[in-house]
Amino acid sequence: MSATRAAVTISGVDKVFRTRKGGEVHALSDVSLEVAAGEFVSLIGPSGCGKSTLMRLVADLDPVTSGTIEVFGKSVEQARKDQDYGIAFQQAGLLPWRTVRANIELPLEIHGVEARARRERSDELLALIGLEDFADHHPDQLSGGMKQRVAIARSMAERPRLLLMDEPFGALDEMTREHMQNELVALCQETGAAVIFVTHSIPEAVFLSDRVVVMSPRPGRITDVIDLSFSSRDEELREDAAFYEGVTAVRSALHGGADASSGPRGVENR
Amino acid sequence: MRTARAQATLWSVVGVLGVAALWELYKAIAPDDGVTVGTVTVLPRTTDIAMPHIWDMVTRLFEPVTRAAGADVLWWAVLQAAAFSLGIAVLGWVLGVVSGMLLALLMQRWITAESAVLPWVVLSQTVPLIAIAPLVKRWGTAIHLGPFQWENWMSVAVIASYLAFFPVAVSALRGLKSPPQADTDLFHAYAAGWWTTLVRLRLPASVPYLMPALKLAAANAVVGTVVAEVSIGLGGGIGRMIIEFAATASGDPAKTWAPILGAVLIGLLSAGLVALLGRGLGRFRRGEVPA
């Protein structure tokens, strides 16, 4: 794969946090990964494996200790300033004093997009997430799933070619979660954006991803990368034998050499 | 909705009448010399000098201030004094809110400023008003800028603001720091600068913290104005009037209570003004209401 086609190129990245007492936590050790344009990559692993940290490094929310990360061939700082990525967190993080529409328009507003263009874009996105009727509602009037949909619409407001998502469905119930997964698949197919998706859930990672990156803690590192090539991602896939094979492959990769019966803590098998 | 408001109004009227009724009830049943334990008076005397009847206070309001010819009716004199003090209190409140906000911004922007300034902010409130009043007056009169002359009412406004800025500075700082890391991360991801983050995130987020502080600042500004009028020796306001009328307390006890009613009126009005302001900021007060 040529360098220009890559959305994200991570090479030899280390991240060390210094604790207040002068200790060191080795959060990431020699991590290398390439995410192609339009590719959906999940990061999965037990708590403390550095999957969220890795995503934050790509987003330029924290600096790397050593190694390099390039986003569309640029430094992460430049990519952030150019708004090359959209981001969504586990908590929807909507501003309570803004309506749904104003929340979606927030990044556009900050970057000086004029009112009419903002309105057009938010209309599109509201239709995409099916919340046209809630445009003038405030976040406290929405359910958890609706809030998360608004947060995802907001992350797509500037049509980024890369989406960074840190457990965006982590706080949702199973039904809503599956529904949101279906919607995300549809959204990604429409926009063609590359996605780095952090999750605790094996089925979620398998269902959504082209590749699942399995990580393990102390120090955080990539232990396995599992390719999944499903022909289509719809409700039937969830019952498909290939899907279960994928789940089994990720699960055994997660367990690695460790005691398979207990499994790594912090990973959901549901 | 309407019935709820009507009920609230009804109950506040009942509250006021209740206090008046308690006053008269105590006056009726307690002995003239109050209740004493040993030599210590634990409940107040109930003579007409110590506790005039409510109706005496009210009728006194409609009599002239003094027996001198052409003297104003008492309620009118009190109202004028109240308006004068309210004007100074509002000015003191504005000064206090502005300086409190500026201090909070300074402390939010630079952590070192917080460690350097916050202890002084807290310490400033331990200095008694009576101690700083003459200082403010002396420093003020030392200012000479062309035709500008430092007036006594300016000293009073400065002292009122000295009491008003404190709750604003402390609460605004808390409010400005209230957005969770996810929100500040989001703004960082948008490559938003300090100013944009302040205007679009920190200031709106601080409103729920600020509202109680603004109310407190209003009450402080009123108290500060009344006390400073006395300490500075500024006539025309409620503060001096309380002192002047107290001098005639033995001969005309009901009159003493008139300027106190005036002070209560100022307090109510200023709280009402802040409540009005809060209504205008309603959309920033959704969801949680922190203490």
Interface residues (C-beta under 8 A of the other chain):
Chain A: R56 A59 D60 L61 R80 K81 Q83 Y85 I87 F89 Q91 G93 L95 P96 W97 L106 P107 E109 I110 H111 H138 P139 D140
Chain B: P180 A182 D183 D185 L186 F187 H188 A189 Y190 A191 A192 T196 R200 L201 P204 A205 V207 R283 F284 R286 G287
